[in-house]
Every structure is written in C-alpha cells, then in structure tokens.
Amino acid sequence: MTRVAREYRRLCVSEGFNLLGIDVDRKHCRLRFELGDVFAAATPSDHRNLVNVRTAIRRLHRIGAVA
C-alpha cells in the first residue's frame, strides 16, 4: 500500500467513515464506501489534497444520508 493510500485510510478512520477499500492505480486512488466512490490523487502533489478529499467524503455521506 502506498503512503498516500495509508493517509487516506487514516483520514477515514479518524473521521469515522467506513472505508470498504482503496483501489490504487498509477495516478489515482478510488476510495470505496457504501454510499459511493471518491476519486483522489495517488501522488502527494498538493498540500491541500487531504483537506479536499476529506470534504468530498463528508459531502458524499451528507448527500447519502439525505437521499
């Protein structure tokens, strides 16, 4: 597992989201949840990446809880 994937897993645990799995290819990670998927960069190119991914995960769960 790559360092970025470990950071995504740690982020999901700390936020309390049930992460089903992470699919990693060369440039992207697919974070799989029961409500859907979130795609994120597999390279640590942006210092705001984790903040943006956390926001996308929260948005997915907020929309999924309403629907």
C-alpha positions in Angstrom: 0.0 0.0 0.0 1.4 3.4 -0.9 2.0 6.2 1.6 -0.9 8.3 0.2 -3.3 5.3 0.5 -2.3 4.9 4.1 -3.0 8.6 4.7 -6.5 8.2 3.1 -7.2 5.1 5.3 -6.0 7.0 8.4 -8.2 10.0 7.4 -11.3 7.8 7.1 -10.7 6.1 10.5 -10.2 9.5 12.2 -13.3 10.9 10.7 -15.4 7.8 11.5 -16.2 6.7 7.9 -16.5 3.1 7.0 -14.0 2.6 4.2 -14.6 -0.6 2.2 -11.4 -0.5 0.2 -8.9 1.5 -1.8 -8.1 0.8 -5.4 -4.8 2.3 -6.5 -3.5 2.8 -10.0 -0.7 5.0 -11.2 -2.2 8.4 -10.7 -5.5 8.0 -8.8 -7.0 6.3 -5.8 -10.6 5.1 -5.6 -11.9 5.2 -2.1 -14.9 2.9 -1.9 -17.7 3.5 0.6 -21.2 2.0 0.9 -22.7 5.2 -0.5 -20.4 5.6 -3.4 -16.8 6.3 -4.5 -14.5 9.2 -4.1 -11.6 9.6 -6.5 -8.4 11.2 -5.3 -4.8 11.8 -6.4 -2.3 9.0 -5.8 0.6 11.5 -5.7 1.3 13.9 -2.9 1.4 16.9 -5.3 -0.9 19.3 -3.4 -0.7 20.3 0.2 -4.4 20.8 0.4 -5.2 17.4 -1.1 -6.2 15.7 2.2 -8.5 18.7 3.1 -10.2 18.4 -0.3 -10.6 14.6 -0.1 -12.0 14.9 3.5 -14.5 17.5 2.2 -15.5 15.2 -0.7 -16.0 12.3 1.7 -18.1 14.4 4.0 -20.2 15.7 1.1 -20.8 12.1 -0.1 -22.0 11.0 3.3 -24.1 14.1 3.9 -25.9 13.7 0.5 -26.2 10.0 1.0 -27.8 10.5 4.4 -30.4 12.8 3.0 -31.4 10.7 0.0 
